[in-house]
Amino acid sequence: MGTILSVTPAGYLTVRAASQDVVPEGTPVRDARGLLPGRIVRVFGPVARPYYSVRPRRPPTPAEGEAILGANLVRE
C-alpha cells in the first residue's frame, strides 16, 4: 500500500502511496510484520500518488517510531 515517511507528534503515521490506486479512508492497515495495526483516517496530496494519514491503535513509542520509518504498510 505505501511506505511510512514520518510519525507526527500526535502519533499518526504519514504514508506515501506506492501507486495511483487510492485506498479509501477507514481501511484497516498494518505493517508487514503485523505489529502495528491501524486505520487510514485521511487521504491527501496529488491524485497520481497520494499520502495517507494513518491512526495506529496505539501511538508508537519514540523507539518504535524510529524503527518503522521506511517500513511498508499493507491492507488487512
C-alpha positions in Angstrom: 0.0 0.0 0.0 2.7 2.5 0.9 5.8 3.5 2.8 5.9 5.2 6.2 7.6 8.6 5.9 7.1 10.1 9.3 5.4 9.9 12.7 3.6 13.0 13.8 3.8 14.4 17.3 0.2 13.1 17.8 1.3 9.6 16.9 -0.2 9.4 13.4 1.8 7.9 10.6 2.3 9.7 7.3 2.4 7.2 4.4 3.2 7.7 0.8 1.2 5.5 -1.6 3.0 3.0 -3.7 0.8 3.6 -6.7 -2.1 5.5 -8.2 -4.6 3.1 -6.6 -6.2 5.1 -3.8 -7.1 3.2 -0.7 -10.2 4.7 0.9 -10.4 6.3 4.3 -11.4 3.8 7.0 -9.4 0.9 5.5 -7.6 -1.2 8.2 -3.9 -1.5 7.6 -0.8 -3.0 9.3 2.9 -3.1 8.9 4.3 -6.2 7.1 5.2 -7.9 10.4 1.6 -7.3 11.7 2.8 -5.5 14.8 1.4 -2.0 14.0 -2.3 -2.2 13.1 -4.2 1.0 12.3 -6.7 2.7 10.1 -6.5 5.3 7.3 -8.1 8.5 8.6 -7.2 10.9 5.7 -6.1 10.7 2.1 -4.4 13.9 0.8 -2.0 15.2 -1.8 -1.6 14.5 -5.5 -4.0 12.2 -7.2 -1.2 10.4 -9.0 0.4 9.2 -5.8 -1.4 10.4 -2.6 -0.4 10.4 1.0 -2.3 8.7 3.8 -2.6 9.7 7.4 -2.9 6.5 9.5 -4.0 6.4 13.1 -2.4 3.3 14.8 -4.3 1.6 17.5 -1.8 3.0 20.0 0.8 5.7 19.3 4.3 4.2 18.7 7.0 4.9 21.3 9.9 7.0 20.1 12.0 3.9 19.6 9.2 2.1 17.7 8.6 5.3 15.6 12.3 5.3 14.6 12.2 1.6 13.8 9.2 1.8 11.5 10.3 4.7 9.3 10.7 3.4 5.8 8.6 0.3 6.5 5.7 -0.7 4.2 2.1 -0.8 5.2 -0.3 -3.3 3.8 -4.1 -3.6 3.8 -5.6 -6.1 6.4 
